[in-house]
């Protein structure tokens, strides 16, 4: 009996060791890949577009005379986002609308700062937060709110004086959606990075379906009339130079 117990304990110890090793390797890989992110510093970007630099991502803020402040992606750390918004003189409580490109934690972490805001995301993304589709293994995404408004591909909503068109671009998550604002400004979330001023894939490690993500990048590359692209982790660029 003692022998059986001993073998069981050894097997358990080996299993626990393997799991810890896998987590450790995953952590190192994650650290390595996120070190390639290049978010831009907090400030005014152009026109009525502002940016906040979170730990390793960018939160974009649009100011509209009718809608007030509209936030695109809510960042990772509530403390950092609040501090950085403070340097811009923007009170998170004045944010009336939040558009989520997707539901990963680094894009929804500071959502609690904007609890007065209306919340939009893609209908296809709901599967990521309701237990239907897991982001990684059996781990699903979580959203602290259920009062969101769901958008279909190419659906247009008017928020104050802003025209917002949702462009479904799955691959990174099942329902990633880019937002085209006033036909000129494209907020691409995590479907694309910028490399040497050009649209490029994000590291495949972060995608749920890399082949689908590459097809979505083609959609993002071929939108007519776009002038600027704003990414989740690599800042912004003029669209025409990125797509040459
Ligand atoms: Zn991200």
py3Dmol code that shows the C-alpha trace and the ligand (Angstrom):
import py3Dmol

protein = """\
ATOM      1  CA  UNK A   1       0.000   0.000   0.000  1.00  0.00           C
ATOM      2  CA  UNK A   2       2.820   2.352   0.908  1.00  0.00           C
ATOM      3  CA  UNK A   3       4.406   1.642  -2.464  1.00  0.00           C
ATOM      4  CA  UNK A   4       1.191   2.576  -4.313  1.00  0.00           C
ATOM      5  CA  UNK A   5       1.002   5.828  -2.349  1.00  0.00           C
ATOM      6  CA  UNK A   6       4.612   6.590  -3.155  1.00  0.00           C
ATOM      7  CA  UNK A   7       4.117   6.006  -6.902  1.00  0.00           C
ATOM      8  CA  UNK A   8       0.938   8.115  -6.879  1.00  0.00           C
ATOM      9  CA  UNK A   9       2.774  10.968  -5.192  1.00  0.00           C
ATOM     10  CA  UNK A  10       5.646  10.785  -7.685  1.00  0.00           C
ATOM     11  CA  UNK A  11       3.235  10.803 -10.653  1.00  0.00           C
ATOM     12  CA  UNK A  12       1.374  13.767  -9.132  1.00  0.00           C
ATOM     13  CA  UNK A  13       4.626  15.644  -8.525  1.00  0.00           C
ATOM     14  CA  UNK A  14       5.731  15.050 -12.127  1.00  0.00           C
ATOM     15  CA  UNK A  15       2.341  16.248 -13.449  1.00  0.00           C
ATOM     16  CA  UNK A  16       2.408  19.386 -11.293  1.00  0.00           C
ATOM     17  CA  UNK A  17       5.992  20.010 -12.433  1.00  0.00           C
ATOM     18  CA  UNK A  18       4.996  19.701 -16.101  1.00  0.00           C
ATOM     19  CA  UNK A  19       2.054  22.093 -15.665  1.00  0.00           C
ATOM     20  CA  UNK A  20       4.302  24.642 -13.894  1.00  0.00           C
ATOM     21  CA  UNK A  21       6.885  24.276 -16.650  1.00  0.00           C
ATOM     22  CA  UNK A  22       4.244  24.847 -19.342  1.00  0.00           C
ATOM     23  CA  UNK A  23       2.958  27.955 -17.523  1.00  0.00           C
ATOM     24  CA  UNK A  24       6.516  29.229 -17.090  1.00  0.00           C
ATOM     25  CA  UNK A  25       7.294  28.761 -20.788  1.00  0.00           C
ATOM     26  CA  UNK A  26       4.017  30.481 -21.711  1.00  0.00           C
ATOM     27  CA  UNK A  27       4.810  33.399 -19.397  1.00  0.00           C
ATOM     28  CA  UNK A  28       8.270  33.871 -20.944  1.00  0.00           C
ATOM     29  CA  UNK A  29       6.848  33.664 -24.462  1.00  0.00           C
ATOM     30  CA  UNK A  30       4.179  36.247 -23.572  1.00  0.00           C
ATOM     31  CA  UNK A  31       6.804  38.544 -22.075  1.00  0.00           C
ATOM     32  CA  UNK A  32       8.979  38.211 -25.163  1.00  0.00           C
ATOM     33  CA  UNK A  33       6.128  38.894 -27.611  1.00  0.00           C
ATOM     34  CA  UNK A  34       4.703  41.884 -25.690  1.00  0.00           C
ATOM     35  CA  UNK A  35       8.194  43.437 -25.596  1.00  0.00           C
ATOM     36  CA  UNK A  36       7.702  44.014 -29.337  1.00  0.00           C
ATOM     37  CA  UNK A  37       4.677  46.254 -28.694  1.00  0.00           C
ATOM     38  CA  UNK A  38       5.217  49.944 -29.399  1.00  0.00           C
ATOM     39  CA  UNK A  39       2.356  51.987 -27.950  1.00  0.00           C
ATOM     40  CA  UNK A  40       2.654  55.749 -28.347  1.00  0.00           C
ATOM     41  CA  UNK A  41       2.793  58.279 -25.523  1.00  0.00           C
ATOM     42  CA  UNK A  42      -0.295  59.970 -24.104  1.00  0.00           C
ATOM     43  CA  UNK A  43      -1.290  63.136 -25.930  1.00  0.00           C
ATOM     44  CA  UNK A  44      -3.368  64.674 -28.697  1.00  0.00           C
ATOM     45  CA  UNK A  45      -2.821  62.803 -31.959  1.00  0.00           C
ATOM     46  CA  UNK A  46      -4.676  65.009 -34.429  1.00  0.00           C
ATOM     47  CA  UNK A  47      -7.973  66.848 -34.827  1.00  0.00           C
ATOM     48  CA  UNK A  48     -10.182  65.702 -31.951  1.00  0.00           C
ATOM     49  CA  UNK A  49      -8.358  62.407 -31.410  1.00  0.00           C
ATOM     50  CA  UNK A  50      -6.388  61.773 -28.239  1.00  0.00           C
ATOM     51  CA  UNK A  51      -4.389  58.769 -27.118  1.00  0.00           C
ATOM     52  CA  UNK A  52      -3.625  57.331 -23.699  1.00  0.00           C
ATOM     53  CA  UNK A  53      -0.659  55.044 -23.156  1.00  0.00           C
ATOM     54  CA  UNK A  54      -1.505  52.210 -20.835  1.00  0.00           C
ATOM     55  CA  UNK A  55       1.013  49.595 -19.622  1.00  0.00           C
ATOM     56  CA  UNK A  56       1.499  48.191 -23.125  1.00  0.00           C
ATOM     57  CA  UNK A  57      -1.508  49.314 -25.149  1.00  0.00           C
ATOM     58  CA  UNK A  58      -3.147  52.466 -26.445  1.00  0.00           C
ATOM     59  CA  UNK A  59      -6.600  53.764 -25.592  1.00  0.00           C
ATOM     60  CA  UNK A  60      -7.983  56.238 -28.135  1.00  0.00           C
ATOM     61  CA  UNK A  61     -10.364  59.033 -27.174  1.00  0.00           C
ATOM     62  CA  UNK A  62     -12.490  61.031 -29.601  1.00  0.00           C
ATOM     63  CA  UNK A  63     -13.955  64.372 -28.581  1.00  0.00           C
ATOM     64  CA  UNK A  64     -17.212  65.311 -30.232  1.00  0.00           C
ATOM     65  CA  UNK A  65     -19.250  68.440 -29.529  1.00  0.00           C
ATOM     66  CA  UNK A  66     -22.474  66.417 -29.353  1.00  0.00           C
ATOM     67  CA  UNK A  67     -21.327  63.022 -28.020  1.00  0.00           C
ATOM     68  CA  UNK A  68     -18.715  64.273 -25.546  1.00  0.00           C
ATOM     69  CA  UNK A  69     -15.899  61.763 -25.181  1.00  0.00           C
ATOM     70  CA  UNK A  70     -15.936  58.441 -27.011  1.00  0.00           C
ATOM     71  CA  UNK A  71     -13.335  55.854 -26.010  1.00  0.00           C
ATOM     72  CA  UNK A  72     -12.069  53.112 -28.326  1.00  0.00           C
ATOM     73  CA  UNK A  73     -10.836  50.182 -26.213  1.00  0.00           C
ATOM     74  CA  UNK A  74     -10.611  50.545 -22.456  1.00  0.00           C
ATOM     75  CA  UNK A  75      -7.009  49.520 -21.794  1.00  0.00           C
ATOM     76  CA  UNK A  76      -5.566  47.261 -19.154  1.00  0.00           C
ATOM     77  CA  UNK A  77      -4.960  49.117 -15.893  1.00  0.00           C
ATOM     78  CA  UNK A  78      -7.677  51.374 -14.403  1.00  0.00           C
ATOM     79  CA  UNK A  79      -5.050  53.208 -12.341  1.00  0.00           C
ATOM     80  CA  UNK A  80      -2.778  53.974 -15.303  1.00  0.00           C
ATOM     81  CA  UNK A  81      -5.627  54.892 -17.661  1.00  0.00           C
ATOM     82  CA  UNK A  82      -7.157  57.251 -15.050  1.00  0.00           C
ATOM     83  CA  UNK A  83      -3.764  58.876 -14.357  1.00  0.00           C
ATOM     84  CA  UNK A  84      -3.015  59.355 -18.038  1.00  0.00           C
ATOM     85  CA  UNK A  85      -6.497  60.720 -18.800  1.00  0.00           C
ATOM     86  CA  UNK A  86      -5.958  63.160 -15.960  1.00  0.00           C
ATOM     87  CA  UNK A  87      -2.870  64.540 -17.719  1.00  0.00           C
ATOM     88  CA  UNK A  88      -5.124  65.232 -20.721  1.00  0.00           C
ATOM     89  CA  UNK A  89      -7.680  66.935 -18.472  1.00  0.00           C
ATOM     90  CA  UNK A  90     -10.335  64.344 -19.319  1.00  0.00           C
ATOM     91  CA  UNK A  91     -12.550  62.972 -16.561  1.00  0.00           C
ATOM     92  CA  UNK A  92     -13.423  59.288 -17.235  1.00  0.00           C
ATOM     93  CA  UNK A  93     -16.920  60.034 -15.942  1.00  0.00           C
ATOM     94  CA  UNK A  94     -17.406  62.343 -18.945  1.00  0.00           C
ATOM     95  CA  UNK A  95     -17.003  59.428 -21.346  1.00  0.00           C
ATOM     96  CA  UNK A  96     -20.402  58.733 -22.908  1.00  0.00           C
ATOM     97  CA  UNK A  97     -19.516  55.844 -25.202  1.00  0.00           C
ATOM     98  CA  UNK A  98     -17.017  52.986 -25.297  1.00  0.00           C
ATOM     99  CA  UNK A  99     -16.374  51.017 -28.493  1.00  0.00           C
ATOM    100  CA  UNK A 100     -14.623  47.695 -27.853  1.00  0.00           C
ATOM    101  CA  UNK A 101     -12.664  46.194 -30.746  1.00  0.00           C
ATOM    102  CA  UNK A 102     -12.635  42.922 -28.796  1.00  0.00           C
ATOM    103  CA  UNK A 103     -12.889  41.504 -25.303  1.00  0.00           C
ATOM    104  CA  UNK A 104      -9.281  40.611 -24.387  1.00  0.00           C
ATOM    105  CA  UNK A 105      -8.298  41.763 -20.899  1.00  0.00           C
ATOM    106  CA  UNK A 106      -5.827  44.400 -22.117  1.00  0.00           C
ATOM    107  CA  UNK A 107      -8.703  46.136 -23.927  1.00  0.00           C
ATOM    108  CA  UNK A 108     -11.385  45.940 -21.242  1.00  0.00           C
ATOM    109  CA  UNK A 109      -9.364  46.118 -17.988  1.00  0.00           C
ATOM    110  CA  UNK A 110     -10.200  49.748 -17.236  1.00  0.00           C
ATOM    111  CA  UNK A 111     -13.823  49.529 -18.378  1.00  0.00           C
ATOM    112  CA  UNK A 112     -14.995  50.163 -14.814  1.00  0.00           C
ATOM    113  CA  UNK A 113     -13.816  53.793 -15.141  1.00  0.00           C
ATOM    114  CA  UNK A 114     -16.515  54.389 -17.732  1.00  0.00           C
ATOM    115  CA  UNK A 115     -19.560  52.969 -15.998  1.00  0.00           C
ATOM    116  CA  UNK A 116     -21.828  55.758 -17.320  1.00  0.00           C
ATOM    117  CA  UNK A 117     -20.887  55.023 -20.921  1.00  0.00           C
ATOM    118  CA  UNK A 118     -22.851  53.120 -23.527  1.00  0.00           C
ATOM    119  CA  UNK A 119     -20.890  50.089 -24.616  1.00  0.00           C
ATOM    120  CA  UNK A 120     -20.625  48.714 -28.169  1.00  0.00           C
ATOM    121  CA  UNK A 121     -18.941  45.623 -29.579  1.00  0.00           C
ATOM    122  CA  UNK A 122     -19.432  43.135 -32.413  1.00  0.00           C
ATOM    123  CA  UNK A 123     -22.263  40.630 -32.229  1.00  0.00           C
ATOM    124  CA  UNK A 124     -19.717  37.959 -33.226  1.00  0.00           C
ATOM    125  CA  UNK A 125     -17.603  38.793 -30.163  1.00  0.00           C
ATOM    126  CA  UNK A 126     -20.347  37.887 -27.681  1.00  0.00           C
ATOM    127  CA  UNK A 127     -19.383  34.197 -27.985  1.00  0.00           C
ATOM    128  CA  UNK A 128     -16.017  35.108 -26.390  1.00  0.00           C
ATOM    129  CA  UNK A 129     -17.622  36.299 -23.149  1.00  0.00           C
ATOM    130  CA  UNK A 130     -20.630  34.038 -22.736  1.00  0.00           C
ATOM    131  CA  UNK A 131     -18.761  30.760 -22.442  1.00  0.00           C
ATOM    132  CA  UNK A 132     -19.352  29.598 -26.028  1.00  0.00           C
ATOM    133  CA  UNK A 133     -15.820  30.129 -27.374  1.00  0.00           C
ATOM    134  CA  UNK A 134     -12.619  30.020 -25.341  1.00  0.00           C
ATOM    135  CA  UNK A 135      -9.709  32.306 -26.132  1.00  0.00           C
ATOM    136  CA  UNK A 136      -7.100  29.804 -25.011  1.00  0.00           C
ATOM    137  CA  UNK A 137      -7.609  26.193 -23.941  1.00  0.00           C
ATOM    138  CA  UNK A 138     -10.722  26.420 -21.765  1.00  0.00           C
ATOM    139  CA  UNK A 139     -10.188  30.033 -20.671  1.00  0.00           C
ATOM    140  CA  UNK A 140     -12.875  32.396 -21.937  1.00  0.00           C
ATOM    141  CA  UNK A 141     -12.837  36.194 -21.816  1.00  0.00           C
ATOM    142  CA  UNK A 142     -14.836  38.050 -19.209  1.00  0.00           C
ATOM    143  CA  UNK A 143     -16.733  41.305 -19.422  1.00  0.00           C
ATOM    144  CA  UNK A 144     -17.933  43.033 -16.239  1.00  0.00           C
ATOM    145  CA  UNK A 145     -21.091  44.324 -17.967  1.00  0.00           C
ATOM    146  CA  UNK A 146     -24.034  42.776 -19.761  1.00  0.00           C
ATOM    147  CA  UNK A 147     -25.694  45.975 -21.029  1.00  0.00           C
ATOM    148  CA  UNK A 148     -23.696  46.120 -24.264  1.00  0.00           C
ATOM    149  CA  UNK A 149     -25.031  46.976 -27.710  1.00  0.00           C
ATOM    150  CA  UNK A 150     -24.077  44.487 -30.432  1.00  0.00           C
ATOM    151  CA  UNK A 151     -23.036  45.569 -33.913  1.00  0.00           C
ATOM    152  CA  UNK A 152     -23.124  43.574 -37.149  1.00  0.00           C
ATOM    153  CA  UNK A 153     -20.490  43.733 -39.875  1.00  0.00           C
ATOM    154  CA  UNK A 154     -20.640  47.081 -41.735  1.00  0.00           C
ATOM    155  CA  UNK A 155     -23.361  48.384 -39.438  1.00  0.00           C
ATOM    156  CA  UNK A 156     -23.248  52.149 -39.110  1.00  0.00           C
ATOM    157  CA  UNK A 157     -24.183  54.003 -35.923  1.00  0.00           C
ATOM    158  CA  UNK A 158     -24.229  57.740 -35.367  1.00  0.00           C
ATOM    159  CA  UNK A 159     -22.848  58.763 -31.995  1.00  0.00           C
ATOM    160  CA  UNK A 160     -23.352  62.491 -31.603  1.00  0.00           C
ATOM    161  CA  UNK A 161     -21.694  63.951 -34.691  1.00  0.00           C
ATOM    162  CA  UNK A 162     -19.593  60.861 -35.328  1.00  0.00           C
ATOM    163  CA  UNK A 163     -20.369  58.269 -37.972  1.00  0.00           C
ATOM    164  CA  UNK A 164     -19.030  54.907 -36.825  1.00  0.00           C
ATOM    165  CA  UNK A 165     -18.936  51.849 -39.101  1.00  0.00           C
ATOM    166  CA  UNK A 166     -18.082  48.450 -37.644  1.00  0.00           C
ATOM    167  CA  UNK A 167     -15.779  46.356 -39.844  1.00  0.00           C
ATOM    168  CA  UNK A 168     -15.720  42.733 -38.742  1.00  0.00           C
ATOM    169  CA  UNK A 169     -12.129  41.457 -38.785  1.00  0.00           C
ATOM    170  CA  UNK A 170     -11.989  38.110 -36.952  1.00  0.00           C
ATOM    171  CA  UNK A 171      -8.922  35.989 -36.306  1.00  0.00           C
ATOM    172  CA  UNK A 172      -7.308  37.585 -33.282  1.00  0.00           C
ATOM    173  CA  UNK A 173     -10.577  36.816 -31.515  1.00  0.00           C
ATOM    174  CA  UNK A 174     -13.730  35.339 -33.039  1.00  0.00           C
ATOM    175  CA  UNK A 175     -15.476  38.708 -33.338  1.00  0.00           C
ATOM    176  CA  UNK A 176     -12.782  41.366 -33.531  1.00  0.00           C
ATOM    177  CA  UNK A 177     -14.200  44.526 -35.030  1.00  0.00           C
ATOM    178  CA  UNK A 178     -12.364  47.552 -36.394  1.00  0.00           C
ATOM    179  CA  UNK A 179     -14.148  50.893 -36.313  1.00  0.00           C
ATOM    180  CA  UNK A 180     -14.135  53.347 -39.194  1.00  0.00           C
ATOM    181  CA  UNK A 181     -14.962  56.825 -37.902  1.00  0.00           C
ATOM    182  CA  UNK A 182     -16.266  59.545 -40.247  1.00  0.00           C
ATOM    183  CA  UNK A 183     -15.051  57.446 -43.216  1.00  0.00           C
ATOM    184  CA  UNK A 184     -11.458  58.616 -42.524  1.00  0.00           C
ATOM    185  CA  UNK A 185     -10.099  57.232 -39.275  1.00  0.00           C
ATOM    186  CA  UNK A 186      -9.719  53.471 -38.910  1.00  0.00           C
ATOM    187  CA  UNK A 187      -9.257  52.026 -35.411  1.00  0.00           C
ATOM    188  CA  UNK A 188      -8.003  48.528 -36.030  1.00  0.00           C
ATOM    189  CA  UNK A 189      -7.684  47.039 -32.530  1.00  0.00           C
ATOM    190  CA  UNK A 190      -5.462  43.959 -32.632  1.00  0.00           C
ATOM    191  CA  UNK A 191      -5.990  42.816 -36.188  1.00  0.00           C
ATOM    192  CA  UNK A 192      -2.875  44.625 -37.402  1.00  0.00           C
ATOM    193  CA  UNK A 193       0.468  45.938 -36.274  1.00  0.00           C
ATOM    194  CA  UNK A 194       2.642  48.551 -37.963  1.00  0.00           C
ATOM    195  CA  UNK A 195       6.086  47.585 -39.176  1.00  0.00           C
ATOM    196  CA  UNK A 196       8.313  50.184 -40.829  1.00  0.00           C
ATOM    197  CA  UNK A 197       5.200  52.301 -41.315  1.00  0.00           C
ATOM    198  CA  UNK A 198       3.249  49.510 -43.025  1.00  0.00           C
ATOM    199  CA  UNK A 199       0.315  47.354 -41.957  1.00  0.00           C
ATOM    200  CA  UNK A 200       1.624  43.977 -40.786  1.00  0.00           C
ATOM    201  CA  UNK A 201       0.205  40.963 -38.940  1.00  0.00           C
ATOM    202  CA  UNK A 202       0.471  40.883 -35.161  1.00  0.00           C
ATOM    203  CA  UNK A 203       2.548  37.987 -33.747  1.00  0.00           C
ATOM    204  CA  UNK A 204       0.676  34.769 -34.597  1.00  0.00           C
ATOM    205  CA  UNK A 205       1.065  33.718 -30.959  1.00  0.00           C
ATOM    206  CA  UNK A 206      -1.750  36.141 -30.034  1.00  0.00           C
ATOM    207  CA  UNK A 207      -4.231  35.014 -32.696  1.00  0.00           C
ATOM    208  CA  UNK A 208      -6.955  32.464 -32.161  1.00  0.00           C
ATOM    209  CA  UNK A 209      -7.018  31.710 -35.899  1.00  0.00           C
ATOM    210  CA  UNK A 210      -3.976  33.049 -37.721  1.00  0.00           C
ATOM    211  CA  UNK A 211      -5.195  32.190 -41.254  1.00  0.00           C
ATOM    212  CA  UNK A 212      -8.450  34.029 -40.596  1.00  0.00           C
ATOM    213  CA  UNK A 213      -6.531  36.982 -39.130  1.00  0.00           C
ATOM    214  CA  UNK A 214      -4.462  37.246 -42.318  1.00  0.00           C
ATOM    215  CA  UNK A 215      -7.647  37.320 -44.405  1.00  0.00           C
ATOM    216  CA  UNK A 216      -8.994  40.054 -42.141  1.00  0.00           C
ATOM    217  CA  UNK A 217      -5.837  42.122 -42.632  1.00  0.00           C
ATOM    218  CA  UNK A 218      -6.586  42.097 -46.360  1.00  0.00           C
ATOM    219  CA  UNK A 219     -10.037  43.504 -45.584  1.00  0.00           C
ATOM    220  CA  UNK A 220      -8.440  46.215 -43.419  1.00  0.00           C
ATOM    221  CA  UNK A 221      -5.878  47.002 -46.152  1.00  0.00           C
ATOM    222  CA  UNK A 222      -8.454  47.536 -48.860  1.00  0.00           C
ATOM    223  CA  UNK A 223     -10.986  49.906 -47.367  1.00  0.00           C
ATOM    224  CA  UNK A 224     -11.664  52.867 -49.632  1.00  0.00           C
ATOM    225  CA  UNK A 225     -11.252  56.429 -48.422  1.00  0.00           C
ATOM    226  CA  UNK A 226      -9.390  55.725 -45.176  1.00  0.00           C
ATOM    227  CA  UNK A 227      -6.754  58.318 -44.287  1.00  0.00           C
ATOM    228  CA  UNK A 228      -5.324  57.136 -40.969  1.00  0.00           C
ATOM    229  CA  UNK A 229      -5.011  53.834 -39.108  1.00  0.00           C
ATOM    230  CA  UNK A 230      -4.773  53.597 -35.311  1.00  0.00           C
ATOM    231  CA  UNK A 231      -3.672  50.260 -33.835  1.00  0.00           C
ATOM    232  CA  UNK A 232      -4.018  48.786 -30.350  1.00  0.00           C
ATOM    233  CA  UNK A 233      -0.322  48.357 -29.609  1.00  0.00           C
ATOM    234  CA  UNK A 234       1.712  49.992 -32.393  1.00  0.00           C
ATOM    235  CA  UNK A 235       0.441  53.577 -32.569  1.00  0.00           C
ATOM    236  CA  UNK A 236      -0.900  55.138 -35.768  1.00  0.00           C
ATOM    237  CA  UNK A 237       0.131  55.872 -39.343  1.00  0.00           C
ATOM    238  CA  UNK A 238      -1.142  57.456 -42.516  1.00  0.00           C
ATOM    239  CA  UNK A 239      -3.188  54.794 -44.251  1.00  0.00           C
ATOM    240  CA  UNK A 240      -1.982  55.436 -47.781  1.00  0.00           C
ATOM    241  CA  UNK A 241       1.648  54.911 -46.798  1.00  0.00           C
ATOM    242  CA  UNK A 242       0.847  51.743 -44.839  1.00  0.00           C
ATOM    243  CA  UNK A 243      -0.880  50.057 -47.764  1.00  0.00           C
ATOM    244  CA  UNK A 244       1.459  50.911 -50.646  1.00  0.00           C
TER     245      UNK A 244
END
"""
ligand_1 = """\
1
ZN
Zn -4.321 43.723 -27.267
"""
view = py3Dmol.view(width=600, height=400)
view.addModel(protein, "pdb")
view.setStyle({"model": 0}, {"cartoon": {"style": "trace"}})
view.addModel(ligand_1, "xyz")
view.setStyle({"model": 1}, {"stick": {}})
view.zoomTo()
view.show()
